[in-house]
Amino acid sequence: MLVGLSFAWTLFLFFIDEGRYTLQGLEEPGNALAMSIYFIGILAGHITVALLSKGSRRYWVSSLLGWIPGILFGVMLIHLPGLLIRLG
């Protein structure tokens, strides 16, 4: 369930990217690489929220709130190498 939600959020981010409102270009290597990094970050956010939540509703909580830290993780994964190069 969390993998499917992460994939859906990733496709949504690509769909609204730069106001194109289309999924054309997803098969290009650069776009696929960026979206896979976002997917990993969003999935990590969903899993983190699921692990921190308790009880039988943890997957619902993760479904509703996991995308927030997930997108932050994704952005961090994309920008971290450039930041490390600047600091190093």
DSSP file (Angstrom, degrees, kcal/mol; ACC not computed):
  #  RESIDUE AA STRUCTURE BP1 BP2  ACC     N-H-->O    O-->H-N    N-H-->O    O-->H-N    TCO  KAPPA ALPHA  PHI   PSI    X-CA   Y-CA   Z-CA
    1    1 A M     >        0   0    0      0, 0.0     4,-2.3     0, 0.0     5,-0.2   0.000 360.0 360.0 360.0 -44.6    0.0    0.0    0.0
    2    2 A L  H  >  +     0   0    0      1,-0.2     4,-2.3     2,-0.2     5,-0.2   0.856 360.0  52.7 -68.8 -33.9    2.8    2.5    0.9
    3    3 A V  H  > S+     0   0    0      2,-0.2     4,-2.4     1,-0.2    -1,-0.2   0.920 110.3  48.4 -66.3 -43.0    4.7    1.7   -2.2
    4    4 A G  H  > S+     0   0    0      2,-0.2     4,-2.3     1,-0.2    -2,-0.2   0.902 112.2  48.3 -63.5 -41.9    1.6    2.4   -4.4
    5    5 A L  H  X S+     0   0    0     -4,-2.3     4,-2.5     2,-0.2    -1,-0.2   0.897 111.2  50.5 -65.7 -39.6    0.9    5.6   -2.6
    6    6 A S  H  X S+     0   0    0     -4,-2.3     4,-2.1     1,-0.2    -2,-0.2   0.907 111.0  48.9 -64.2 -40.7    4.5    6.7   -3.0
    7    7 A F  H  X S+     0   0    0     -4,-2.4     4,-2.4     2,-0.2    -2,-0.2   0.901 110.9  50.4 -64.9 -40.7    4.4    5.9   -6.7
    8    8 A A  H  X S+     0   0    0     -4,-2.3     4,-2.2     2,-0.2    -2,-0.2   0.911 111.0  48.1 -64.3 -42.6    1.2    7.9   -7.0
    9    9 A W  H  X S+     0   0    0     -4,-2.5     4,-2.4     2,-0.2    -1,-0.2   0.885 110.8  52.2 -64.5 -38.0    2.6   10.9   -5.3
   10   10 A T  H  X S+     0   0    0     -4,-2.1     4,-2.1     2,-0.2    -2,-0.2   0.928 110.4  46.9 -64.5 -44.6    5.7   10.7   -7.5
   11   11 A L  H  X S+     0   0    0     -4,-2.4     4,-2.4     1,-0.2    -1,-0.2   0.881 110.9  53.2 -63.9 -37.2    3.6   10.6  -10.6
   12   12 A F  H  X S+     0   0    0     -4,-2.2     4,-2.1     2,-0.2    -2,-0.2   0.922 108.3  49.8 -63.6 -43.5    1.6   13.6   -9.3
   13   13 A L  H  X S+     0   0    0     -4,-2.4     4,-0.7     1,-0.2    -2,-0.2   0.904 112.9  46.5 -61.8 -41.1    4.8   15.6   -8.7
   14   14 A F  H  < S+     0   0    0     -4,-2.1     3,-0.4     1,-0.2     8,-0.3   0.884 110.0  55.3 -67.2 -36.9    6.0   14.8  -12.2
   15   15 A F  H  < S+     0   0    0     -4,-2.4     6,-1.0     1,-0.2     7,-0.7   0.894 114.6  37.2 -62.9 -41.8    2.5   15.7  -13.6
   16   16 A I  H >< S+     0   0    0     -4,-2.1     3,-1.8     5,-0.2    -1,-0.2   0.500  87.3 129.0 -90.6  -2.9    2.4   19.2  -12.1
   17   17 A D  G >< S-     0   0    0     -4,-0.7     3,-1.7    -3,-0.4     4,-0.3  -0.317  86.9 -12.9 -59.4 125.5    6.2   19.8  -12.6
   18   18 A E  G 3  S-     0   0    0      1,-0.3    -1,-0.3     2,-0.1    -2,-0.1   0.682 116.0 -75.3  57.8  23.1    6.8   23.2  -14.4
   19   19 A G  G <  S+     0   0    0     -3,-1.8    -1,-0.3     1,-0.1    -2,-0.2   0.676 100.0 124.5  71.0  17.2    3.1   23.6  -15.3
   20   20 A R    <   -     0   0    0     -3,-1.7    -4,-0.1    -6,-0.2    -2,-0.1   0.838  50.8-158.8 -78.2 -31.8    3.2   21.0  -18.1
   21   21 A Y        +     0   0    0     -6,-1.0     2,-0.3    -4,-0.3    -5,-0.2   0.906  55.3  98.0  52.1  49.6    0.4   18.9  -16.7
   22   22 A T  S    S-     0   0    0     -7,-0.7    -1,-0.2    -8,-0.3    -5,-0.1  -0.975  72.4-135.5-154.7 158.8    1.4   15.9  -18.6
   23   23 A L    >   +     0   0    0     -2,-0.3     3,-1.4    -3,-0.1     2,-0.1   0.249  62.9 127.9-100.9  10.8    3.4   12.7  -18.0
   24   24 A Q  T 3   +     0   0    0      1,-0.2    -2,-0.1     2,-0.1    -4,-0.0  -0.452  66.9  31.3 -67.7 138.2    5.3   13.0  -21.3
   25   25 A G  T >  S+     0   0    0     -2,-0.1     3,-1.2     6,-0.0     6,-0.3   0.402  78.5 118.3  96.0  -1.5    9.0   12.8  -20.9
   26   26 A L  T <  S+     0   0    0     -3,-1.4    -2,-0.1     1,-0.3     9,-0.1   0.802  71.0  60.3 -66.9 -26.8    8.9   10.5  -17.9
   27   27 A E  T 3  S+     0   0    0      4,-0.1    -1,-0.3     5,-0.1    -3,-0.1   0.588  78.9 107.1 -78.8  -8.5   10.8    7.8  -20.0
   28   28 A E  S <> S-     0   0    0     -3,-1.2     4,-2.9     1,-0.1     5,-0.3  -0.480  79.2-123.5 -69.0 140.5   13.8   10.2  -20.5
   29   29 A P  H  > S+     0   0    0      0, 0.0     4,-2.3     0, 0.0     5,-0.2   0.867 107.3  49.4 -57.5 -41.5   16.8    9.0  -18.3
   30   30 A G  H  > S+     0   0    0      2,-0.2     4,-2.2     1,-0.2     5,-0.2   0.921 114.8  43.8 -65.5 -43.0   17.2   12.3  -16.5
   31   31 A N  H  > S+     0   0    0     -6,-0.3     4,-2.7     2,-0.2     5,-0.2   0.904 113.4  51.4 -67.8 -41.0   13.6   12.6  -15.6
   32   32 A A  H  X S+     0   0    0     -4,-2.9     4,-2.0     2,-0.2    -2,-0.2   0.889 110.4  49.8 -63.9 -38.4   13.3    9.0  -14.6
   33   33 A L  H  X S+     0   0    0     -4,-2.3     4,-1.8    -5,-0.3    -2,-0.2   0.932 112.4  46.5 -65.2 -45.9   16.4    9.4  -12.3
   34   34 A A  H  X S+     0   0    0     -4,-2.2     4,-2.2     1,-0.2    -2,-0.2   0.915 113.7  48.3 -63.3 -42.7   15.0   12.4  -10.6
   35   35 A M  H  X S+     0   0    0     -4,-2.7     4,-2.5     1,-0.2    -1,-0.2   0.838 108.3  54.4 -69.2 -31.4   11.6   10.8  -10.1
   36   36 A S  H  X S+     0   0    0     -4,-2.0     4,-2.3    -5,-0.2    -1,-0.2   0.871 108.0  50.3 -68.9 -34.2   13.2    7.7   -8.7
   37   37 A I  H  X S+     0   0    0     -4,-1.8     4,-2.2     2,-0.2    -2,-0.2   0.921 111.9  47.1 -67.0 -43.2   15.0    9.8   -6.2
   38   38 A Y  H  X S+     0   0    0     -4,-2.2     4,-2.9     2,-0.2     5,-0.2   0.904 110.3  53.8 -61.7 -40.4   11.7   11.5   -5.3
   39   39 A F  H  X S+     0   0    0     -4,-2.5     4,-2.7     1,-0.2     5,-0.2   0.924 108.6  48.5 -60.2 -44.9   10.1    8.0   -5.1
   40   40 A I  H  X S+     0   0    0     -4,-2.3     4,-2.2     1,-0.2    -1,-0.2   0.908 113.7  47.3 -62.5 -41.9   12.7    6.8   -2.6
   41   41 A G  H  X S+     0   0    0     -4,-2.2     4,-2.0     2,-0.2    32,-0.2   0.917 113.5  46.5 -65.7 -43.6   12.3    9.9   -0.5
   42   42 A I  H  X S+     0   0    0     -4,-2.9     4,-2.4     2,-0.2    -2,-0.2   0.907 112.5  50.2 -67.1 -40.9    8.5    9.7   -0.4
   43   43 A L  H  X S+     0   0    0     -4,-2.7     4,-2.6    -5,-0.2     5,-0.2   0.907 109.4  51.9 -62.7 -40.8    8.6    6.0    0.3
   44   44 A A  H  X S+     0   0    0     -4,-2.2     4,-2.5    -5,-0.2    -1,-0.2   0.888 109.4  50.8 -61.9 -38.7   11.0    6.7    3.2
   45   45 A G  H  X S+     0   0    0     -4,-2.0     4,-2.3     2,-0.2    -2,-0.2   0.919 111.0  47.5 -64.7 -43.5    8.6    9.3    4.5
   46   46 A H  H  X S+     0   0    0     -4,-2.4     4,-2.2     2,-0.2    -2,-0.2   0.923 114.4  46.3 -62.6 -44.4    5.7    6.9    4.4
   47   47 A I  H  X S+     0   0    0     -4,-2.6     4,-2.4     2,-0.2    -2,-0.2   0.900 111.4  52.2 -66.8 -40.2    7.7    4.2    6.1
   48   48 A T  H  X S+     0   0    0     -4,-2.5     4,-1.9    -5,-0.2    -2,-0.2   0.931 111.9  45.0 -61.4 -46.7    9.0    6.6    8.8
   49   49 A V  H  X S+     0   0    0     -4,-2.3     4,-1.5     1,-0.2    -1,-0.2   0.889 112.6  52.6 -65.4 -38.3    5.5    7.8    9.7
   50   50 A A  H  < S+     0   0    0     -4,-2.2    -2,-0.2     1,-0.2    -1,-0.2   0.895 111.0  46.7 -63.9 -39.6    4.2    4.2    9.7
   51   51 A L  H  < S+     0   0    0     -4,-2.4    -1,-0.2     1,-0.2    -2,-0.2   0.831 113.6  47.9 -72.1 -31.2    6.9    3.1   12.1
   52   52 A L  H  < S+     0   0    0     -4,-1.9    -1,-0.2    -5,-0.2    -2,-0.2   0.708  99.4  83.0 -81.5 -19.7    6.4    6.1   14.4
   53   53 A S     <  -     0   0    0     -4,-1.5     2,-0.3    -5,-0.2     5,-0.1  -0.532  68.2-150.9 -83.6 151.5    2.6    5.6   14.5
   54   54 A K        +     0   0    0     -2,-0.2     3,-0.4     3,-0.1     2,-0.1  -0.864  46.7  25.9-121.1 156.6    1.0    3.2   16.8
   55   55 A G  S >  S-     0   0    0     -2,-0.3     3,-1.1     1,-0.2    -2,-0.0  -0.273 101.2 -51.0  91.8-175.3   -2.1    1.1   16.7
   56   56 A S  T 3  S+     0   0    0      1,-0.2     3,-0.4     2,-0.1    -1,-0.2   0.631 127.4  60.7 -76.0 -14.4   -4.2   -0.3   13.9
   57   57 A R  T 3>  +     0   0    0     -3,-0.4     4,-2.5     1,-0.2     3,-0.3   0.243  68.2 108.8 -96.7  13.5   -4.5    3.1   12.1
   58   58 A R  H <> S+     0   0    0     -3,-1.1     4,-2.3     1,-0.2    -1,-0.2   0.835  77.9  50.6 -64.7 -31.6   -0.9    3.5   11.5
   59   59 A Y  H  > S+     0   0    0     -3,-0.4     4,-2.1     2,-0.2    -1,-0.2   0.840 110.4  50.2 -74.7 -30.8   -1.2    2.9    7.7
   60   60 A W  H  > S+     0   0    0     -3,-0.3     4,-2.1     2,-0.2    -2,-0.2   0.919 112.3  47.2 -68.0 -43.2   -4.0    5.4    7.5
   61   61 A V  H  X S+     0   0    0     -4,-2.5     4,-2.7     1,-0.2     5,-0.4   0.918 113.7  48.1 -63.2 -42.9   -1.9    8.0    9.3
   62   62 A S  H  X S+     0   0    0     -4,-2.3     4,-2.3    -5,-0.2     5,-0.3   0.883 109.9  52.9 -65.2 -37.8    1.0    7.2    7.1
   63   63 A S  H  < S+     0   0    0     -4,-2.1     4,-0.2     1,-0.2    -1,-0.2   0.890 117.3  37.3 -63.5 -39.0   -1.1    7.5    4.0
   64   64 A L  H  < S+     0   0    0     -4,-2.1    -2,-0.2    -5,-0.1    -1,-0.2   0.827 133.5  21.2 -83.7 -32.7   -2.4   10.9    5.0
   65   65 A L  H >< S+     0   0    0     -4,-2.7     3,-1.0    -5,-0.2    -3,-0.2   0.562  99.1  84.8-115.0 -11.5    0.8   12.4    6.5
   66   66 A G  T 3X S+     0   0    0     -4,-2.3     4,-1.5    -5,-0.4    -3,-0.1   0.738  80.3  66.3 -69.3 -22.9    3.7   10.4    5.1
   67   67 A W  H 3> S+     0   0    0     -5,-0.3     4,-2.6    -4,-0.2    -1,-0.2   0.777  91.2  65.1 -70.3 -24.7    4.0   12.5    2.0
   68   68 A I  H <> S+     0   0    0     -3,-1.0     4,-1.6     2,-0.2    -1,-0.2   0.984 111.3  31.2 -65.6 -58.6    5.1   15.6    3.9
   69   69 A P  H  > S+     0   0    0      0, 0.0     4,-2.8     0, 0.0    -1,-0.2   0.824 116.9  63.1 -67.8 -25.4    8.4   14.3    5.2
   70   70 A G  H  X S+     0   0    0     -4,-1.5     4,-2.5     2,-0.2    -2,-0.2   0.925 103.3  44.8 -62.6 -45.7    8.6   12.2    2.1
   71   71 A I  H  X S+     0   0    0     -4,-2.6     4,-2.6     2,-0.2     5,-0.2   0.889 113.2  51.8 -66.5 -37.7    8.8   15.2   -0.2
   72   72 A L  H  X S+     0   0    0     -4,-1.6     4,-2.4    -5,-0.2    -2,-0.2   0.911 110.0  49.0 -63.5 -41.3   11.3   16.8    2.2
   73   73 A F  H  X S+     0   0    0     -4,-2.8     4,-2.6   -32,-0.2    -2,-0.2   0.920 111.5  50.4 -61.5 -43.4   13.4   13.6    2.1
   74   74 A G  H  X S+     0   0    0     -4,-2.5     4,-1.8     2,-0.2    -2,-0.2   0.917 111.5  46.3 -61.9 -45.1   13.2   13.6   -1.7
   75   75 A V  H  X S+     0   0    0     -4,-2.6     4,-2.3     1,-0.2    -1,-0.2   0.899 112.6  51.5 -64.1 -40.1   14.3   17.3   -2.0
   76   76 A M  H  X S+     0   0    0     -4,-2.4     4,-2.1     1,-0.2    -2,-0.2   0.908 108.4  51.0 -63.8 -41.7   17.1   16.7    0.4
   77   77 A L  H  < S+     0   0    0     -4,-2.6    -1,-0.2     1,-0.2    -2,-0.2   0.862 112.6  47.0 -64.1 -34.8   18.3   13.7   -1.6
   78   78 A I  H  < S+     0   0    0     -4,-1.8     4,-0.4    -5,-0.2    -2,-0.2   0.898 121.5  34.4 -73.4 -40.2   18.3   15.7   -4.8
   79   79 A H  H  X S+     0   0    0     -4,-2.3     4,-2.0     1,-0.2    -2,-0.2   0.613  96.6  83.2 -94.0 -12.7   20.1   18.8   -3.3
   80   80 A L  H  X S+     0   0    0     -4,-2.1     4,-2.6     1,-0.2     5,-0.2   0.905  87.9  52.5 -62.5 -44.3   22.5   17.1   -0.8
   81   81 A P  H  > S+     0   0    0      0, 0.0     4,-2.0     0, 0.0    -1,-0.2   0.921 111.4  47.1 -59.5 -41.9   25.2   16.2   -3.3
   82   82 A G  H  > S+     0   0    0     -4,-0.4     4,-2.1     1,-0.2    -2,-0.2   0.886 112.2  50.3 -64.7 -38.3   25.5   19.8   -4.5
   83   83 A L  H  X S+     0   0    0     -4,-2.0     4,-2.3     2,-0.2    -1,-0.2   0.904 109.9  49.9 -66.0 -41.4   25.5   21.1   -1.0
   84   84 A L  H  X S+     0   0    0     -4,-2.6     4,-2.0     1,-0.2    -2,-0.2   0.872 109.4  51.9 -66.3 -36.0   28.3   18.7    0.0
   85   85 A I  H  < S+     0   0    0     -4,-2.0    -1,-0.2    -5,-0.2    -2,-0.2   0.912 110.8  47.8 -65.2 -42.0   30.3   19.8   -3.0
   86   86 A R  H  < S+     0   0    0     -4,-2.1    -2,-0.2     1,-0.2    -1,-0.2   0.892 116.0  43.6 -65.6 -39.1   29.9   23.5   -2.0
   87   87 A L  H  <        0   0    0     -4,-2.3    -1,-0.2     1,-0.2    -2,-0.2   0.801 360.0 360.0 -76.4 -28.1   30.9   22.8    1.6
   88   88 A G     <        0   0    0     -4,-2.0    -1,-0.2    -5,-0.2    -2,-0.2   0.460 360.0 360.0 -83.1 360.0   33.8   20.5    0.7
